[in-house]
Amino acid sequence: MIEWLQDEECGIALDTRHHPVLISTWYGASSVDVIDRYFSWSDATAAAALAAEQQLLHIADLTRAHWPSAAVRKRVFEHSSVNLSCEVMLATIVVCGDLTDRLTGMARSVDKLNVGRHEAPLFIVETVAEGIAIALEQMWSARIPPPLGLEPGGYQTPRLDLSC
């Protein structure tokens, strides 16, 4: 299932069709409201995984995202310091594309807030295909059967038209 969180300036596609791999695709410049809704979704998803004694992998595709405002960055850090998903995450894979240099610093800063918790590796890659390949490797290493149909070259990114 693909669920959308969006407003006039941004959108996030939350793709759970390949559970336990969660793929979020980010469009535009996120607002504080959308970030709050994203972390509510993330906490609920993590709570369900924790109750089922499952691990998750998250691929965050930021290739279509714009650099967030200071208020949004602050809110991400606030949420990340109490992020329940840290307890169930096998790995987080951030797809940055051409923004790799700029977004790597922010991704690593957020990751450092999770010190002392279940330490899941953070991977920074340029394409979703690379992210899926790493997710599948991580699952095989953890002896978790990969979801059917998830292949590095076969993922279709959900599309959002913000011009509406």
Beta strands, then each sheet from edge to edge (+ up, - down):
strand 1: 2-6
strand 2: 10-18
strand 3: 21-28
strand 4: 56-65
strand 5: 89-95
strand 6: 122-125
sheet 1: 1+ 2- 3+ 4+ 5+ 6+
end
